[in-house]
Amino acid sequence: MCESNVYIDREGKEELLLESVDRIIPGEDGTIFLESIFGERKVVKARIREMELVHHRIILEEVRNPVLSDYSQEIWLEPMTDHGHFHGGEEVRLELFKGYNMKPDCKASFDELKAFVANDGLVSEVQIKEHHENLEINLGQEADGLLQIYVKESGAKELYAKVVMEIGHHHHHGLKPLGLPLEIIPVDYSHARMGENYEIQVLKDGQPLPGANVKVTYASTKNREYPHRLTTNEDGRAKIFLTARGNYLFTVQENNISSTYTLVKSF
């Protein structure tokens, strides 16, 4: 038996966090991913303080999030589907939000908005309409393929929101950048799964942007601040280990431009 019980030290008190753990993966963002032999998973903001493998004990020390003050608003897109894609012939609808850390601000106002859809190199403008007090893009039932949908808001800041949306199945061909001033693209499009690595690339004016700070969050986070922060390498790339169910949101800011990318996940 090689599994251990994992405890966490919170303000001097040890608490049992997870029993029979056989997989531990430290993240670059200061988190630790745990998985037990029973398939239970947890992610905690902590560091390893002590390992007593003979006694099957691992002790973590809780790390508190720093207080951060950069709560600049951003926009993002979320598809109105629960299974990560749309079936052929299904009505393709997406909602546009404004807020921070995937938490919409119901009082937020929008400046000039334009929305576009790109499919196999062809880009066309689409309408954004208000529906039940939310802003919505409806591509109808004729959409098909691997689409890139993006919105631009022009105002005091230039805000971009992008999502890759699969209509039907087996659309795994490569995606080309859209040529946005600041853009996040998946390095290799595939169905993203919890418990796997996911790599993105940040482009500025079509060129890789090294040293960019990328914030990453997920729909179920209870944190006020983004739970993950990455830095792109010399090729403008960064990788994250996916530990939560549901959609993820990547955000990057450069000068007066903010750009987001929604990773759509079905689990």
C-alpha positions in Angstrom: 0.0 0.0 0.0 1.6 3.3 -1.1 -1.2 5.7 -0.4 -1.2 8.3 2.5 -3.7 10.4 4.4 -3.2 14.1 3.8 -3.7 16.6 6.6 -3.6 20.4 6.4 -2.4 22.8 9.0 -4.8 25.7 9.4 -3.6 28.3 11.9 -1.9 25.6 14.0 -4.6 23.0 13.8 -4.2 19.9 11.8 -7.3 18.7 9.8 -7.8 15.6 7.8 -8.1 16.7 4.2 -8.3 13.5 2.2 -7.8 9.8 2.9 -5.9 7.2 0.9 -4.2 9.7 -1.5 -2.0 8.2 -4.2 -1.5 11.2 -6.5 -0.2 14.6 -5.6 0.6 17.3 -8.3 1.9 20.7 -7.2 0.8 23.5 -9.5 2.8 26.6 -10.6 0.2 28.8 -9.1 0.8 27.6 -5.5 -2.0 25.0 -5.5 -1.8 21.3 -4.8 -4.0 18.7 -6.7 -4.8 15.6 -4.7 -6.5 12.4 -5.8 -7.4 9.3 -3.7 -7.5 5.7 -4.7 -11.3 6.1 -4.6 -11.3 8.8 -7.3 -11.9 11.7 -4.9 -10.2 14.9 -5.9 -9.3 18.2 -4.1 -7.3 21.3 -4.9 -5.9 23.4 -2.1 -3.8 26.5 -1.9 -1.0 25.1 0.3 2.6 23.9 0.5 4.0 20.6 1.6 5.3 20.9 5.1 6.1 17.4 6.1 6.0 13.8 4.6 5.9 10.8 6.9 5.6 8.1 4.3 6.4 5.3 6.7 3.3 6.3 8.7 1.3 7.2 5.5 1.0 10.8 6.5 1.5 14.0 4.5 1.0 17.4 6.1 0.3 20.5 4.1 0.4 24.1 5.3 -2.4 26.4 4.2 -1.4 29.4 2.1 -3.7 32.4 2.1 -4.3 34.3 -1.0 -2.7 37.8 -1.1 -5.0 40.8 -1.1 -5.0 42.1 -4.7 -6.7 45.3 -5.9 -6.8 45.0 -9.7 -10.5 44.4 -10.4 -10.7 45.8 -13.9 -13.9 44.7 -15.6 -13.7 42.4 -18.6 -16.2 40.8 -20.9 -16.6 37.1 -21.7 -18.8 34.7 -23.6 -20.5 31.6 -22.3 -22.5 29.1 -24.5 -26.0 28.2 -23.4 -25.3 24.5 -23.2 -24.4 22.0 -20.5 -22.5 19.4 -22.6 -19.6 21.4 -24.0 -20.8 21.6 -27.6 -23.9 22.0 -29.7 -25.4 19.2 -31.8 -26.0 19.7 -35.5 -29.3 21.4 -36.0 -29.4 22.7 -32.4 -30.0 26.4 -31.8 -26.6 27.9 -31.0 -26.9 30.6 -28.4 -24.3 32.4 -26.3 -24.5 35.0 -23.5 -22.2 38.0 -23.1 -21.2 39.0 -19.6 -19.2 41.9 -18.0 -17.7 41.7 -14.6 -14.6 40.0 -13.0 -13.5 36.5 -12.3 -16.6 35.0 -14.1 -18.8 36.9 -11.7 -21.2 39.1 -13.7 -21.8 42.7 -12.6 -25.5 43.2 -13.0 -25.0 47.0 -12.9 -22.3 47.1 -15.6 -23.0 49.1 -18.8 -21.6 48.4 -22.2 -20.2 50.8 -24.8 -20.1 50.1 -28.5 -20.3 46.4 -29.1 -19.6 44.3 -32.2 -19.7 40.5 -32.6 -18.2 38.3 -35.2 -18.0 34.6 -36.1 -15.1 33.0 -37.9 -15.4 29.7 -39.7 -12.6 28.3 -42.0 -11.1 31.7 -42.5 -14.4 33.5 -43.3 -15.4 36.2 -40.8 -18.9 37.6 -40.6 -20.6 40.1 -38.3 -23.5 38.8 -36.1 -26.0 40.6 -34.0 -26.0 41.0 -30.2 -29.6 41.2 -28.8 -31.0 41.8 -25.4 -32.9 38.7 -24.1 -34.5 38.6 -20.6 -32.2 41.4 -19.5 -29.1 39.6 -20.8 -27.1 40.1 -24.0 -27.2 37.2 -26.3 -25.8 36.0 -29.6 -28.0 33.6 -31.5 -26.4 31.8 -34.5 -29.6 29.8 -35.2 -29.8 26.2 -36.2 -27.7 26.3 -39.4 -24.3 26.8 -37.8 -21.8 24.0 -38.3 -18.1 23.3 -37.8 -15.5 24.6 -35.4 -16.4 28.3 -34.9 -14.5 31.1 -33.3 -16.9 33.7 -31.9 -15.7 37.0 -30.5 -17.0 40.3 -29.3 -15.2 43.7 -29.3 -16.3 46.5 -26.9 -14.9 50.0 -27.8 -14.7 52.6 -25.0 -12.2 53.9 -22.5 -10.6 50.5 -22.7 -10.7 48.1 -25.6 -12.2 44.8 -24.5 -12.3 41.5 -26.4 -14.1 38.2 -25.6 -13.6 35.0 -27.5 -14.8 31.4 -27.4 -14.2 28.4 -29.6 -17.5 26.5 -30.2 -17.9 23.1 -31.7 -21.1 22.5 -33.6 -21.5 18.8 -34.2 -18.6 16.3 -33.6 -15.1 15.5 -34.8 -14.1 19.1 -35.8 -10.5 18.8 -34.6 -8.7 20.7 -37.3 -6.3 23.5 -36.4 -7.5 26.9 -35.5 -5.9 30.0 -37.0 -5.5 33.3 -35.0 -8.1 35.9 -35.7 -5.6 38.8 -35.8 -6.9 40.6 -32.7 -4.6 43.2 -31.1 -4.4 40.9 -28.1 -5.5 37.3 -28.4 -5.5 34.1 -26.5 -5.6 30.9 -28.6 -5.6 27.2 -27.7 -2.3 25.6 -28.8 -3.9 22.4 -30.0 -7.7 22.2 -30.1 -9.2 19.1 -28.4 -11.8 18.3 -25.9 -10.5 19.5 -22.6 -10.8 17.2 -19.6 -10.4 17.6 -15.9 -7.1 16.1 -14.7 -5.2 17.0 -17.9 -2.9 19.9 -18.9 -4.2 22.6 -21.2 -1.9 25.0 -23.1 -2.7 28.4 -24.5 -0.7 31.0 -26.4 -0.9 34.8 -26.1 -0.5 36.8 -29.3 0.0 40.6 -29.6 -0.6 41.9 -33.1 -0.3 38.3 -34.3 3.1 37.7 -32.6 3.8 35.6 -29.5 3.9 37.7 -26.4 6.5 36.4 -23.9 6.2 37.3 -20.2 2.5 38.0 -20.3 0.6 37.6 -17.1 -2.4 35.4 -17.7 -5.2 35.1 -15.1 -7.2 31.9 -15.1 -10.5 31.1 -13.3 -13.3 28.6 -13.5 -17.1 28.8 -13.2 -17.4 27.2 -9.8 -14.7 29.2 -8.0 -15.7 30.8 -4.7 -12.7 33.1 -4.6 -13.1 36.8 -5.2 -9.7 36.9 -7.0 -8.6 34.8 -9.9 -7.4 31.4 -8.4 -4.6 30.9 -11.0 -1.9 33.1 -12.5 0.4 32.1 -15.2 3.3 33.7 -17.1 3.9 33.0 -20.8 7.3 31.6 -21.9 9.4 32.9 -24.8 6.9 31.5 -27.3 4.0 33.2 -25.6 2.7 29.9 -24.2 1.5 28.9 -20.8 0.1 25.6 -19.4 -2.4 24.9 -16.7 -3.5 21.6 -15.1 -7.3 21.5 -15.1 -8.7 20.7 -11.7 -12.3 21.9 -11.8 -15.5 21.0 -13.6 -17.1 23.4 -16.0 -15.9 26.2 -18.1 -12.6 28.0 -17.6 -11.8 31.7 -18.4 -8.3 33.0 -19.4 -7.7 36.8 -19.2 -4.7 38.9 -20.3 -4.2 42.6 -20.2 -1.7 44.7 -22.1 -1.7 48.5 -22.0 -5.3 49.6 -22.6 -6.6 46.3 -24.0 -8.2 43.3 -22.1 -8.8 40.0 -23.9 -10.5 36.9 -22.6 -10.8 33.3 -23.9 -13.5 30.9 -22.6 -12.5 27.3 -22.5 -15.7 25.3 -22.9 -15.8 22.0 -20.9 -18.5 19.5 -20.5 -17.1 18.0 -17.2 
